[in-house]
Amino acid sequence: MSLFKKMDPKADVGTPTSLKSSVQRGIRTKILEQYPDTLGANDGALLEQLVPKKEPMTVVKFKREHVQILLVKGVPMFFQHYDGPWLPTLHILHQYPTLLPWIQVDRGAIKFLLSGANVMAPGLTSAGGHLPDPKLGETPLKKGTPVAIRSQGKTLEVAIGSLLVDTEEIASQGKGNVVDNVHYIGDDLWAVCSKGGFA
């Protein structure tokens, strides 16, 4: 279920709210815990680059989907659905593609993905798809893991999703609705980021 398919920045999104320094520290800590290998490397250098300690943070709330979006200088950096993990926006993921583990859909799945549809297993198990393969030394991913969704023949990630099923089960079963598509190229959060953020 795409979170940002019909987000009206004027009607659905609240006014940006400044965060107290204690809340900012808590969010930075949570993000660091979620991405220790990338954002925690070199004493948190990348986290400091993305969300500087001395730069005030604000959040805007997308009321209809219970999403809060973390802004730095008005630019969306991460978002959170209810109390779930903080996920990078696609614009941030494109700059730092190692933030999330990835899976790949075949060409046939792209148009559905870019209309907000979830990922079906055949798009991942066909010749153009890719799932982590333990035989290649790749670590299988568990249900609930946030993933970057790549597509056959494209260089940039096309969406961010959350696994509804373990990747090993996807590979063995090969059917069903298996990845929740939460943010994709062309959705309303993508449009806001493309315009430089919230005014």
Sequence and secondary structure as in RCSB ss.txt:
>XXXX:A:sequence
MSLFKKMDPKADVGTPTSLKSSVQRGIRTKILEQYPDTLGANDGALLEQLVPKKEPMTVVKFKREHVQILLVKGV
PMFFQHYDGPWLPTLHILHQYPTLLPWIQVDRGAIKFLLSGANVMAPGLTSAGGHLPDPKLGETPLKKGTPVAIR
SQGKTLEVAIGSLLVDTEEIASQGKGNVVDNVHYIGDDLWAVCSKGGFA
>XXXX:A:secstr
  TTTT  TTTTB   EE  HHHHHHHHHHHHHHSTTTTSHHHHHHHHHHS TTS EEEEEEGGGTEEEEEETTE
EEEEEETTS  EE HHHHHHSGGGS EEEE HHHHHHHTTT  EETHHHHSTT B   GGGT     TT EEEEE
ETT SS  EEEEESS HHHHHHH  SEEEEEEEETTSHHHHHHHTTS  
